[in-house]
Amino acid sequence: MAAYVKLEHLACTLDQYRSMGGDINVLSQAEQIQEVVASQRDNMVPFQLCAETMEEAAAILDRPDFAILVAEKRIELRYGHEIGAFAQSCRTVHEAMNGITSQLRARTAGIEYLLQEGAQSAGLVRVLPIALSGRYPQATLTWAATTIRMMRAMTNGRWNPAVVTLINGRMDGTRRLERGLGCRLQFDADDEGIYFDRSLLDLEIPTWDNLLNSLLGEYLASKYQPEDSDFTQLVKRAVRASLNEGRSDIRHVSLRLPYKPRTIQLKLQEAGTTYTEVLTECRFELAESLLMQSNLPLTQIAQRVGYRALSTFSKIFRERHGTTPSRWRRERASVNARGQRH
């Protein structure tokens, strides 16, 4: 699976590289880079090109902290300022981080952003496609440094991370990197994330404004949602991802979209459907897949798709398919077996 980011990612890296005396022509992918930069600024470009450019620039300049400097350049150039403005209008850090993850997803493709909450700690985690995971620590450090600076600014320095985790091994200049981030670095970790005390999620943001938050949310949603996108399909993708996490409530689903629950309901109504109908369809897509491709007991399948009682799942399944889940599974297995023989 490929990953894409806004062209601004590459532009900021090149601006910082030039300011430090770097020559773009000596970069191994100079021709492709120049071709991409010559295109329109709003284009999406391969994450891999941006990340490899950053790694190479850091090596040429012999600056392991190049990522931190790129983060400072992003802030100087007001890269992603819309996300910062939206986050500053949220009431709490918790709301801001949920908003940030939604907006980051909208500005990228093939990259997942998650807010994970534990009993004592919480983390903002970035998940790249497996083929790219752990290969580009400079890109991860730039993302982390930019986010950390934004969160500190909007809370007047009250929010601070405990650790930034990296999948790759130890880097040169670790102490300098930790000073630039303002927290400890952990290498050879299971994920790429920014972790902090869970209680910091409850911090109130001094500049919060409910009306401005609503207006900015709608503006960003309209700006980054493709004009030809199918809103119902957009919601379905979010519902499927939430079901895989064991959640199906619209509030949880809304965290994966740049829309509030009420807006999702209204836009689905305009599209001629409802959230309940979309949820039911996604539940049964998953149920049918599990019935055909796994040996899981029916009770577990019912729970996986969000039904506490097997009887409820069986009743709705019968209404939908005219037969029970167990009989439907046997019939599909029989059809597949006949198809394989022929």
N, C-alpha and C positions, 0 to 999 in steps of 0.2 A: 504494500500500500504506500502511495506517495504522500508527501506532506507539502503544503504550500503556505506561504506567508505574504504579507503585503510588501510591495517593492521598497517601502520605507526602511525595512529591516536592512536590506542591502545598501541602500543609500546612506544610512547613518554610519555603517561600518566603513564605507569608502571615504566619507567625509573625515572621519577620525584618522583613518590610515593616511590620507593626504596631509592632514594637519601635522602629522608626526614625521613627514618627509618620505612617506612611502610612494613608490611608483607603481601605478596600476598596471602598467605594461609588463612588469616582471611577474605578475601573478600568473599561475599556470593556466587559469581559465579566463585570461584577460579579454579574449575576443568575445566569448559568450557573455561575460559581465557587461562589456560595453554595448553589446547588442540589446541586452535586457534593460540597461539603464536608459537607452535611447527610446524605449517604448513609453507608453503613458504611465504616469506615476501611480495610478490606482490598480495597476495590473497585479495579479497574484504571480509570484515567482517560486520556483522550487526551494523548499527549506534547505535541502542539501547543498545547493549552490551558495546560499547565504552563509551557512554554517562552515563549509569548507573554505570560503573566502576569509572568514573570521579567523579560523585556525591558522591558515597560511600567513595572514597578515601579522598575527601574534608571533609566529615563528621568525618571519623576516625581520621584524622590529626587535626581536628578542625581548618581548614584553609579555610575560605570563598574565599580567594584569590588564591586558588590552581590553578584555571584556568589560571590566569596570569602567574604563575610559569611554567605551562605546555607550555604556549606560548613561554616563554623564552627558555625552553628546546628544543622546535621545532626549534627555530632559531639557537641555539647552535649546534644541530644535523643536521642542514641544511635541515630539513624537507621541502619539497616543493620548494627547491632552484631553480628548473627548471622554476617554475611559476614566481619566483622573477626575474630570469635572462631574461625571456621573457618580463615581464612588464618593466624592466629597458631599454629594447631595443626599446620600443614604444616612439613615439614623444611627446605625451601629456598624462596627467593624464586620460583624457577621453578615449583615445585609450588603455591605460594600464588597466583601470578598465573593459572595454569591453573584453579585452584579459583574464583578471583574471577570470571573470565570466564564459567564455567559458572553460578555463582550469579546473576550479573547477567542472563544470558539467561533464567534461570528467573523472575526478578522483573519482566521486561519482555516486551513482544511487539512484533515488527516491528523490533527493534533488534539488531544483531549486535555482538559483542565478540570481538576476536581478539588473540592474543599472537603478534606477528611477530618472527622471529629472523633477523638477518643475521650477517655475519662479525664485524663490529665493534660493532654496536648492536642493540638490541631495542626493541620498542614495544608498548604496550597501546593498541589502536585501537578506536574506536567508529564503527560504520557505520549511518547513518540511512537511511531510504528516500530515494530521489533527490529527491522533491518537497520534503523537509524539510532536505536536506543544506546546511550552511553558512548557514542562515537564523537560527540562534539561538546566537550565541557565548556568551551568559550561561549557558545550560544546559550547554554544553560545558565552560566554565570551572568551573562548580560540580562537575561530574563529575570533572574533572581534579584540582581542589583537594582534594576529599574523598578520592580515591584516593591522592594523594601524601601526605596527612597520615596515612592509615592505613598505608601502606607504610613511612614513616619511623618511625612509632611501633613497629611490630612488629620493626624491625631496629635499634632504638636509634639511629636517625639514620645508619646506615651506608649505606642506599640513598638515592640522590638522582637525580632526573631531570636530563637535559641540556637538554631543550626540550619545550614543549607546542606542538603544531601546530594551527592553525585554518584552515579553508577560507576564511573571510570576510576582508575587507580589514582594514587597521590600525584599532585602536580608540583612543578617547581614554583617557588615564590609563594608558598602557601600562607605564610605569615602576612605578606603584603595583601594577598587576596582577602584574608580574614579581616584585616584592618579596613579594606575598601568596603566590605559587606557589613562590617560591624557585628559579626557573629562568627561562630565556629563553623568550619567545614568538615563534613564527614565523607570520606571516600569509600569506594567499594560498597555503596549502599544498594538497597533493593529498588530505589526509585529516585527521581529527581524532584526535590521539593523544598519548600521553605516551612520549617516547623517552629511553633511558638506555643506559649502557655495558653491553654484553652480559655482561661478566664478573660483573655484579651479580646475575644470575640464579642464580649458584652460592652466594650468601651463605646461610649456615645461620641459621634463625630461632631465637633463644634459647629460646623457649617451646614448641618443637615437641613434639608428643605424638601418637604414631601411633594409639593406642587412641582418644583423644579426637577425633582427626581423622576416624576411621572412623565414630564415633558421631554426630558433628556432620554429616558428609556424608549419612548415612542420614536423619537428622532433617530436614535442609533439603530433601532430595529428596522426602520424604513430605509436607512442608509445602507446597511450591510446585508439585508436580505435581498437576494437577486430578484429582479422584477418578474422573471418567469417562473419563480419557485412556486411550488404547490404547498400552500400553508398546511393543509391536512397531512401531506406526506412529511412535512417538517415536524409536525407534532408526533406523528407515528414513530419517526426515528427516535425522538426523545423518549416516548413511552416504552419502546422496545429496550432502550438502554436502561431505563429505570426498572423495568421488570427483571432484568438480569441482575439488578442490585436488590431485588426483593421488595421494591416499592412501586406503587401504582397511583398514589394520590396526586392530584393536579399540582399541589404546591411543590412537591418534589420534582415533578416533571418540568415545572416552570423554571427551575434552577438551571436547566440545560438550554433554555431559550431566552432571548432578550425580550420577554414579555411577562407581564404579571398574570396570575391565574384568571382574573376577570377578563383581561384582554384576550387571552386564549379562548375562553368560552364564547366571547362575542364574535371573534374572527371565525371560529368554527361554525357558529350559527350562520354567519354570512356565507360560508362555503356549503351550507345545506346539511350540516351534521352536528353532532354534539360530542363533548368529551367522553361521555359514557359509551357512545357508539364506537368511537375510535379506540377506546380502551378495550372494549369487548372484542373488537376485531383483532387487535394486537395480542390479546390474551389467547385467542383461539389459534392464531398463527403459531404462537409459541407452543401451545398445547399439542397441536397437530404434529409439529416438528418433533417434540419429545416423544409422542406416542409412536411415531414411525422410526425414529433414529436412536431410541434408547430403550432400556429394559426397566426404567424406573417404575415403581409401583404407582398406581393411579392416585393414591393419597399424596405422594410426593409431587406428582405432576400438578395436582390441584393446588397445592401450596405454592409451587413455583410460579403459577400464573395468577396468584392473588386470591384464591378461595380458601377460606379456613376449613370449610366442611366439604368432604368428598360428595356428599349428597347434593349440595348446591351446584357444584361443578357438573355433576352427572346430569342434573335436571336441565341446566342451561345448554349443555352439550347435546342432549337429546332434542331439545327444542330447535337447535341450530342444524343438526345433522339427521335427525329422525332415527337415531340409534344410540346405543350406549357407547361410552369411550372404549370399553374392553372389546365390544363387537367390532367397532370401527377399526381398532388396532389390528384385530385378527384378519378382517377383510383386506386391509391395506397390505398386510404381510403376505397374504395369499396372492394378491395381484402382483406384488413385487416378485414373488417366487416364480410365478408363471412367466413374467417378463424376462427373468434371468435365464429360464430354461430355453426360451425361444431366442 
